[in-house]
Structures are given as structure tokens and as C-alpha cells.
């Protein structure tokens, strides 16, 4: 691997790590907003629910259900991943490092890597990071959709209550 290729592999790695951190931040902010909205909404429903019609109650329950689904999905985004379950043993993730008995064993295994082996490890890590990022953004998009459904249903049920 020449210097240009190596720089590119590290740039890709940095790019993927940045996107993973951003997904975690977005999901954390969304999770906070979802919990706050659901808390306020359920508090309001406690006093509004009795004596309302079936349509209002059904929409309110569906809204809360969408909120709970959104919370679960956002929580899954922030859930730490060391590597996908089907990934090969490697040298980058802490589970892989701790699979070696001692730090010296880990160092010895690293020393045993050929130049091509280092390149393979770097590209393998980048591929694994891409899988992690893809999964995080998949669940983040679904969490955003569930949040939108929650808000729309809450607005409709609020409109039904007011009119």
C-alpha cells in the first residue's frame, strides 16, 4: 500500500467515525425530545382522556405508541456496537483486542502482520464501520418517521378535542 492509498484509507475511516458520532448525537437529541413530548402528552392525556370520544382516545393511544416506537428506535441507534456479530476477528475493536490474553500477546499478533495484512485490517475495519453507520442511520430514519407520526396524530387528536 503506497502513502496515498494509506492516507485515503485513514480519511475514509475518519469520515465513517464522524458520521457514526453524528448519528449518535442526532439520536440522543431526538430521544430527549421524544421523551419530553411523550411525558407532556401523557400528562395532558391524564386529565383529557376521561369523557372524550373513541376517535380521540384511539388517536391518542396510536400517537403514544408511535412515540414509544420512536424512542426504542432512537435508543437502538445510540446502543454501543463494537462490531457486527458476523465480523471476523480483528485488531481494532476493543472486544478483539481483549480477546488476546495480555497486551504483549496483542502486540505480538500485531507484529506478525505483514504489510498486506495491515492493509487488509484497515479496509476490513472501514467496511465494518460502514455497516455500523448504515445500521445506525437506518434506525435513525425510522425513529424520525415514528416521531413524525406521533406528532401528526397528537395534533389531529388535539384538533378533535378542541373542535
C-alpha positions in Angstrom: 0.0 0.0 0.0 1.5 3.3 -1.0 1.3 6.5 1.0 -1.6 7.9 -1.0 -3.7 4.7 -0.5 -2.9 4.7 3.2 -3.9 8.3 3.6 -7.1 7.5 1.7 -7.9 4.5 3.9 -7.4 6.7 7.1 -9.5 9.5 5.6 -12.4 7.1 5.0 -12.0 5.7 8.5 -12.2 9.3 9.9 -15.2 10.1 7.7 -17.1 7.0 8.9 -16.3 7.6 12.6 -17.5 11.2 12.2 -20.8 10.0 10.7 -21.3 7.4 13.4 -20.7 10.1 16.1 -23.2 12.4 14.3 -25.8 9.6 14.2 -25.4 9.1 17.9 -25.8 12.8 18.6 -28.8 13.1 16.4 -30.4 10.1 18.0 -29.6 11.4 21.5 -31.2 14.8 20.8 -34.2 13.1 19.2 -34.6 10.7 22.1 -34.6 13.6 24.5 -37.2 15.4 22.5 -39.3 12.3 22.2 -39.2 11.6 25.9 -40.1 15.2 26.7 -43.0 15.3 24.2 -44.3 11.9 25.4 -44.1 13.0 29.0 -46.0 16.2 28.4 -48.5 14.4 26.1 -49.2 11.7 28.6 -49.6 14.2 31.4 -52.1 16.2 29.3 -54.0 12.9 28.4 -54.3 12.0 32.1 -56.8 14.9 32.5 -58.2 15.0 29.0 -58.7 11.2 28.4 -61.8 10.6 30.6 -65.0 11.7 28.9 -63.6 12.0 25.4 -64.8 10.1 22.3 -63.4 6.9 21.0 -61.7 8.6 18.0 -59.8 10.9 20.2 -58.7 8.1 22.5 -57.7 5.8 19.6 -55.6 8.6 18.0 -54.0 9.5 21.4 -53.1 5.8 22.0 -51.7 5.5 18.5 -49.7 8.7 18.9 -48.2 7.4 22.2 -47.5 4.0 20.6 -45.6 5.8 17.7 -43.7 7.8 20.3 -42.7 4.6 22.2 -41.6 3.0 18.9 -39.6 6.1 18.0 -37.9 6.1 21.5 -37.0 2.4 21.1 -35.5 3.1 17.6 -33.6 6.1 18.7 -32.3 4.2 21.7 -31.1 1.4 19.4 -29.1 3.9 17.4 -27.2 5.0 20.5 -26.7 1.5 21.7 -23.0 0.8 21.5 -21.7 -1.6 18.9 -18.2 -3.0 19.0 -18.7 -4.8 15.7 -21.4 -6.6 13.8 -21.9 -10.2 15.0 -20.7 -11.7 11.7 -17.4 -9.8 11.6 -14.2 -11.6 11.6 -11.7 -11.3 14.4 -9.6 -8.2 14.0 -7.3 -5.8 15.8 -9.4 -2.6 16.1 -12.4 -3.1 18.3 -11.9 -3.5 22.0 -13.5 -6.9 22.1 -10.9 -8.1 19.5 -8.1 -6.5 21.5 -9.2 -8.1 24.7 -9.6 -11.5 23.0 -5.8 -11.6 23.4 -4.7 -12.8 26.9 -2.3 -9.9 27.5 -1.2 -6.7 26.0 2.1 -8.4 25.0 0.1 -11.1 23.1 -1.9 -8.4 21.3 1.4 -6.6 20.4 2.9 -9.9 19.2 -0.1 -10.6 17.0 0.2 -7.1 15.5 3.9 -7.5 14.9 3.1 -10.7 13.0 1.0 -8.9 10.4 2.6 -8.4 7.0 2.1 -5.1 5.2 -0.7 -6.6 3.2 -2.2 -7.8 6.5 -2.2 -4.3 7.9 -3.9 -3.0 4.7 -6.5 -5.8 5.0 -7.2 -4.9 8.6 -7.7 -1.3 7.8 -10.0 -2.0 4.9 -11.9 -4.6 7.0 -12.4 -2.0 9.8 -13.6 0.5 7.3 -16.1 -2.0 5.9 -17.3 -2.8 9.4 -17.6 0.9 10.3 -19.7 1.4 7.2 -22.0 -1.4 8.3 -22.4 0.2 11.7 -23.1 3.6 10.2 -25.6 2.1 7.8 -27.5 0.4 10.6 -27.5 3.4 12.8 -28.8 5.7 10.1 -31.4 3.1 9.1 -32.9 3.1 12.6 -32.5 6.9 12.9 -34.6 7.4 9.8 -37.3 5.1 11.2 -37.2 6.9 14.5 -37.7 10.2 12.7 -40.7 8.7 10.8 -42.2 7.4 14.0 -41.7 10.8 15.7 -43.5 12.5 12.7 -46.4 10.0 13.0 -46.5 10.7 16.8 -46.7 14.5 16.3 -49.2 14.3 13.5 -51.5 12.0 15.4 -51.2 14.2 18.5 -52.1 17.3 16.5 -55.1 15.5 15.0 -56.3 14.3 18.3 -55.8 17.8 19.8 -57.8 19.2 16.9 -60.6 16.7 17.6 -60.6 17.6 21.3 -60.8 21.3 20.6 -63.4 21.1 17.8 
